[in-house]
Amino acid sequence: MRVAKAVNRATPSKRYVLQLPLPSLGRVFARHAACTGAAICDDVFIVAPFAEGLALAAELKQVLKQDLGLDLDVPKFNRLFPGDRINDDDHALALFQNALQANPQLACLSGMDAGISTTGLRVAGVPIGNDVCAGEGSCSPGRRG
């Protein structure tokens, strides 16, 4: 698919209409059988075991750049580590940083600093995570990484 460029003649600003790059996304997800995901508007969601999710994100960043000239905005990535196997946000951040240092192929993800959480996050205003996140309490991305 292609990125279609549309110029609004009423203003000097340029507008871009993005056609979802499903063939590119599909190809990458097909190579990572342990991962599932969804694309909504301009957001891509990856649900996967830790190492596989990072590998998919790194490959997706490369493929979208090669195929379509698109850049994933890595600094806006949020990471959610649900469940009880990771103690807290600091532990999750340490695991993430160790994974980046151990695998040079993940270097393109080093700018992920929007947040890291073990409790939950919001997607399009909808809380995803544990009961703390689902209630009126905070559902922030947690620690910055």
Contacts in CASP RR format, 6 or more apart in sequence:
PFRMAT RR
TARGET T0000
AUTHOR 0000-0000-0000
METHOD contacts of the structure
MODEL  1
MRVAKAVNRATPSKRYVLQLPLPSLGRVFARHAACTGAAICDDVFIVAPF
AEGLALAAELKQVLKQDLGLDLDVPKFNRLFPGDRINDDDHALALFQNAL
QANPQLACLSGMDAGISTTGLRVAGVPIGNDVCAGEGSCSPGRRG
1 19 0 8 1.000
1 20 0 8 1.000
1 21 0 8 1.000
1 22 0 8 1.000
1 23 0 8 1.000
1 24 0 8 1.000
1 68 0 8 1.000
2 19 0 8 1.000
2 68 0 8 1.000
3 16 0 8 1.000
3 17 0 8 1.000
3 18 0 8 1.000
3 19 0 8 1.000
3 68 0 8 1.000
3 69 0 8 1.000
3 70 0 8 1.000
4 16 0 8 1.000
4 17 0 8 1.000
4 18 0 8 1.000
4 19 0 8 1.000
5 14 0 8 1.000
5 16 0 8 1.000
5 17 0 8 1.000
6 15 0 8 1.000
6 16 0 8 1.000
6 17 0 8 1.000
7 14 0 8 1.000
7 15 0 8 1.000
8 14 0 8 1.000
8 15 0 8 1.000
18 42 0 8 1.000
18 70 0 8 1.000
20 39 0 8 1.000
21 64 0 8 1.000
21 67 0 8 1.000
21 68 0 8 1.000
21 70 0 8 1.000
22 39 0 8 1.000
23 67 0 8 1.000
24 60 0 8 1.000
24 63 0 8 1.000
24 64 0 8 1.000
24 67 0 8 1.000
24 68 0 8 1.000
25 39 0 8 1.000
25 44 0 8 1.000
25 60 0 8 1.000
27 63 0 8 1.000
28 56 0 8 1.000
28 59 0 8 1.000
28 60 0 8 1.000
28 63 0 8 1.000
29 35 0 8 1.000
29 36 0 8 1.000
29 37 0 8 1.000
29 56 0 8 1.000
31 59 0 8 1.000
32 48 0 8 1.000
32 52 0 8 1.000
32 53 0 8 1.000
32 55 0 8 1.000
32 56 0 8 1.000
32 59 0 8 1.000
34 48 0 8 1.000
34 49 0 8 1.000
34 52 0 8 1.000
34 53 0 8 1.000
35 46 0 8 1.000
35 47 0 8 1.000
35 48 0 8 1.000
35 52 0 8 1.000
35 53 0 8 1.000
35 56 0 8 1.000
36 46 0 8 1.000
36 47 0 8 1.000
36 48 0 8 1.000
37 44 0 8 1.000
37 45 0 8 1.000
37 46 0 8 1.000
37 47 0 8 1.000
38 44 0 8 1.000
38 45 0 8 1.000
39 45 0 8 1.000
40 123 0 8 1.000
40 124 0 8 1.000
43 123 0 8 1.000
43 124 0 8 1.000
44 60 0 8 1.000
44 72 0 8 1.000
45 123 0 8 1.000
46 53 0 8 1.000
46 56 0 8 1.000
46 57 0 8 1.000
46 60 0 8 1.000
48 56 0 8 1.000
50 81 0 8 1.000
50 95 0 8 1.000
50 99 0 8 1.000
51 99 0 8 1.000
54 99 0 8 1.000
54 100 0 8 1.000
54 103 0 8 1.000
54 106 0 8 1.000
54 109 0 8 1.000
55 105 0 8 1.000
55 106 0 8 1.000
57 72 0 8 1.000
57 77 0 8 1.000
57 109 0 8 1.000
58 105 0 8 1.000
58 106 0 8 1.000
58 108 0 8 1.000
58 109 0 8 1.000
60 72 0 8 1.000
61 71 0 8 1.000
61 72 0 8 1.000
61 74 0 8 1.000
61 108 0 8 1.000
61 109 0 8 1.000
62 108 0 8 1.000
64 70 0 8 1.000
64 71 0 8 1.000
64 72 0 8 1.000
65 71 0 8 1.000
74 108 0 8 1.000
74 109 0 8 1.000
74 110 0 8 1.000
74 111 0 8 1.000
74 112 0 8 1.000
75 111 0 8 1.000
75 112 0 8 1.000
75 113 0 8 1.000
75 114 0 8 1.000
76 114 0 8 1.000
77 109 0 8 1.000
77 111 0 8 1.000
77 112 0 8 1.000
77 114 0 8 1.000
77 115 0 8 1.000
78 114 0 8 1.000
78 115 0 8 1.000
78 116 0 8 1.000
78 117 0 8 1.000
78 121 0 8 1.000
78 141 0 8 1.000
79 92 0 8 1.000
79 96 0 8 1.000
79 112 0 8 1.000
79 115 0 8 1.000
79 116 0 8 1.000
79 117 0 8 1.000
80 117 0 8 1.000
80 118 0 8 1.000
80 120 0 8 1.000
80 121 0 8 1.000
80 128 0 8 1.000
80 129 0 8 1.000
81 92 0 8 1.000
81 95 0 8 1.000
81 116 0 8 1.000
81 117 0 8 1.000
81 118 0 8 1.000
82 118 0 8 1.000
82 120 0 8 1.000
82 129 0 8 1.000
82 130 0 8 1.000
83 118 0 8 1.000
86 92 0 8 1.000
86 95 0 8 1.000
86 118 0 8 1.000
87 118 0 8 1.000
88 118 0 8 1.000
89 116 0 8 1.000
89 117 0 8 1.000
89 118 0 8 1.000
89 119 0 8 1.000
89 142 0 8 1.000
89 143 0 8 1.000
90 143 0 8 1.000
91 118 0 8 1.000
92 116 0 8 1.000
92 117 0 8 1.000
92 118 0 8 1.000
92 143 0 8 1.000
93 116 0 8 1.000
93 143 0 8 1.000
93 145 0 8 1.000
96 112 0 8 1.000
96 116 0 8 1.000
96 145 0 8 1.000
97 145 0 8 1.000
99 106 0 8 1.000
100 106 0 8 1.000
100 107 0 8 1.000
100 109 0 8 1.000
100 110 0 8 1.000
112 145 0 8 1.000
113 144 0 8 1.000
113 145 0 8 1.000
114 141 0 8 1.000
114 144 0 8 1.000
115 141 0 8 1.000
115 142 0 8 1.000
115 143 0 8 1.000
115 144 0 8 1.000
115 145 0 8 1.000
116 141 0 8 1.000
116 142 0 8 1.000
116 143 0 8 1.000
116 144 0 8 1.000
116 145 0 8 1.000
117 140 0 8 1.000
117 141 0 8 1.000
117 142 0 8 1.000
117 143 0 8 1.000
119 129 0 8 1.000
119 130 0 8 1.000
119 132 0 8 1.000
119 133 0 8 1.000
119 139 0 8 1.000
119 142 0 8 1.000
120 127 0 8 1.000
120 128 0 8 1.000
120 129 0 8 1.000
120 130 0 8 1.000
120 132 0 8 1.000
120 133 0 8 1.000
120 139 0 8 1.000
121 127 0 8 1.000
121 128 0 8 1.000
121 129 0 8 1.000
121 133 0 8 1.000
121 139 0 8 1.000
121 140 0 8 1.000
121 141 0 8 1.000
122 128 0 8 1.000
122 133 0 8 1.000
122 139 0 8 1.000
127 133 0 8 1.000
127 134 0 8 1.000
127 135 0 8 1.000
127 139 0 8 1.000
129 139 0 8 1.000
132 138 0 8 1.000
132 139 0 8 1.000
133 139 0 8 1.000
END
